[in-house]
Amino acid sequence: MSKSGHSNVQDVVVVGGGPSGRIAAIGLARLGLSVTLVAPVSDPPDGRTTALWQQSISFLEKIGVWSDLSQSTAPLAKMRMVDATGGLIRAPEVVFDSSDLELSEFGFNILNDKLNKTLEEKCGSEKTLTTIPEQAVSIETSPDHIQVKTTSGVSIRARLAVAADGRKSMVRDAAGIDVKTWTYPQVAVVLNVEHRLPHNSISTEFHTKTGPFTLVPLPGNMSSIVCVETSEGAAGLCAMQPEELERELERRAHSILGSYKLASEVKSFPLSGMNASRLVGERIALIGEAAHVFPPIGAQGLNLSLRDIIDLTAVVEGGRLRNTDPGDRAILQSYENKRTRDIATRTNVVDILNRSLLTPFLPVQAARGLGLYVVDRIAPLKRFLMREGMAPASGFRRPG
């Protein structure tokens, strides 16, 4: 029935079939642990993309995934921020250049469809990893193991359960972990376009009154677009005919990439945020959107989830060297201690930046403009913020 057998207690069961769940399952299996992944079949592709920073890429290299992804990515060598709010006080344009950190790029952008397919294939080739393509329907804990049951009645017992089942996590609920949620008066319109002019590996983020309008490079003369709008504005964009929408997107981008042609369906997603009150329960660890959710600003989402996985695998590996149960309370507490500050900091920074775009209050506009001016003029501060954006508090450097 499985590569490693379900009659005995597994080391780890990972619940959730998105990128976070699959990467966690591969990473833990690479430690030599017996891992079962409970992962429903992936949703149809929706055209969304993910920007991966260098720390994330290094981990994907470590677990043998990056080489199969790299040819389908576009490098992100520069990040340009432009104030298009039209306010009385405007922030200066700021360009973050990876060469200032002696890097050839900050990271790479990839279609989620390609990322998901590659991860599914890699999960199928891991010797100590078994995938059950079903939904988890119940979870029970006991002092020495945790038990997960699937839709077809398959039962998996494991010493540790990793909750990677998203913002409505059943595993998190079973652990009795509360969440704080909030909403924004915004909707993200997401699509991909072909354009006449090359992007030159530059990601451009226009700060507008309704939120960021971001162009992120894809291979060739293509880019992904995330346009944050009001509900009414998003509905208006989604209702446009293709030619009309192409012209409107070019106008909003100030024609920096020339004319556009749609290359994917247009999708929209209401913006919201969520933080779990705790990251661990009895024999349970939360990662990814089971632990934290915030708007698509600064490409922090999956990269924050990857840092969850990096820290979780590190503490589990340390425990394994000491012959410690991966679900041991001390192991889980160590994981929570490592992650709490990073998650809180990222959540607050993204929330403050997003809300600062929505307010007409002049002192807030002035503070944002002054902050960007100072960052642009003080080179050491600028380099520090670039490093923090990729790998918080690590001083991370990866040769170009």
Phi, psi and omega in degrees: 000333180208165178293324186242000173085131179259357180287333179259169178283125177283164173288313186219141166241128178253127181251118179132131186253012176282183180304319181299313181297316182290320179294319178298317181298316179294314181300318180288323177296326179294345175279355182093009180277151172277122188231136171244130178252119175262105191217109175299161177302140184299149174294157176302149180299140181241009175087354181290159182232168178226131173266124182252125178276170191299323179297319177296318181296320179300320179291319178296326173296316182301322183264010172079025183256325191298322183300331179275350181258330195301326182288349181254017184245165173239133180289150176244095185270330180223149176234120186250130178244125186235128177280110177240029182286336182073015181283171179294327178246117184251141176282151177288155173291136181235133177241122174263123186246123182299334180295338176294340177256013183059038176243150176279340177197156174286325184178202184219150177253140184216148174293135179301326180300314179294318179299312182296317181297317180296318179295322177298317179297318180294322177298325181288343183257357179281127186295323184258015181243124176248131178252130174248110186280060182222171176271140171281134184244342178205157179213135180228142179248153173217170183302329185246355177196173177234145183236127179244132176246144182253176184301327181271002179096002176295136181243128180241126175253136183210161179279336180220135173249130177255117180274107177233031187260029166083184188295337176257038188307121174289324180294317178299317179296320179297330179279355179072029182267121180283161178228152170254125181238154176208161181235162176239152178279048187219155175227135177268123173263124189236134177194169175243148181225153165264146181222158187288322184261151179290148179275345178055033177061028179253125173266128183243129179240111174273125175272113183247174181297335182259355182133183183290145168241109193241135175247119183239126184302143168237169180304144181073203178271061179225152176215154170265146180238132169239114181245111180269123187225173168291168178301317181292318179296320179294318179298321178296317178296315183293336181275350183290149170290153185310313183295321179293318180294320178301317179293320181293320178294320177298320179297315182293332179270006179056031176057026182292340177245014180076206182282158184244156168223128182299139181236008177201171173292156177267125180239156177223146184219121175299143181268138179206173178222157180203139171228133174283143181292332176222157179258353182222154172224193179294110180060027181227136173234133178266139173224165173059217186284357167286340183251327186201142178219135171206172188298158181282069181238128178075012178053045184264341189306288183291330178295323175295320177296321177297324178291328171303312184293319179301313181289322179295313180296327180294315181288325177293320178296318177299319177294323180297322178295336179259011182060037181262137176307129181296341178262011180300142183301322181294322177297312182293322178295323177297319177299312181298319179299322180292326191265335191302312184294316181300313181297315180297317181296312181298316181300314182293318181297312181296319180296315181295316180298315181296313182292331180294335178283338187269344185266139174272002184294116187302319179300325178291316177301317180296318180296318179295316179297316179296319180300315179292325178297314180297316179302317183291332185267340183251100188301314179300320178296319180298315179295321178300314181294325177295317178295318179297325179296328181271318185209092185305132172056024183249343187062028187301133176221133178229121185302145178283000000 
